[in-house]
């Protein structure tokens, strides 16, 4: 999925000419990580889909183990970070807080939880999640960053979840896009409690 990037990746993919790779260039007026990932899942023509960040914080070697879990019958396989302190103390605290709020939300709605709902590394069955996305397209937080949470929110309650641990690495390329609007939109995915947290966060940022 090419979200109108300017880093030359689109040209590199076209130059490779891999017949098994399909490049989708998205509408410039609809930019956003969540929107891009959700569109990619819906347009997938494979049995499984996999989502991985492109800043090399996720080791590519993990994908093989995730594929094995999917072949073993999992509906969703989540990459769980072993050392989240690699995020830095500030981001680790924010991650822990959001995970707690998200788990409470999922628990109250009798949905499956994850040990790392903030993970950007996961795989899923296309036939399970494409209908979920198509039926809830207007309810999903398209401007959000935590795609996995929405899949858990709107997904079936009886999905089989597997997990694979990996060592989270420091960013090798690119930069963090974390800013207040991202934090607010992320908390807004967590119902009433999340909206309260978002309001508190905005208040603290103004102080």
Number of C-alpha atoms within 10 A of each C-alpha: 18 15 19 16 13 9 9 8 12 17 10 10 13 12 9 9 10 9 6 6 10 13 12 15 13 18 11 10 8 13 16 15 17 19 20 20 19 22 17 20 21 17 14 16 12 10 11 19 21 21 19 18 12 12 15 15 19 22 15 11 9 16 19 10 15 25 17 12 20 22 12 10 13 19 21 26 25 25 29 22 21 13 13 18 15 16 17 10 11 9 14 15 14 13 18 15 13 20 20 14 18 26 20 17 20 20 12 9 11 13 18 17 19 22 14 23 23 21 22 21 24 22 25 24 20 21 16 16 23 19 13 18 20 12 12 12 13 9 11 19 18 21 18 22 23 21 25 21 25 23 17 19 21 17 19 15 14 10 14 13 17 19 19 17 14 16 16 19 17 13 15 10 10 10 8 8 8 10 8 13 12 15 18 19 19 23 24 19 25 23 14 12 16 21 17 14 19 22 15 12 15 15 10 9 9 6 5
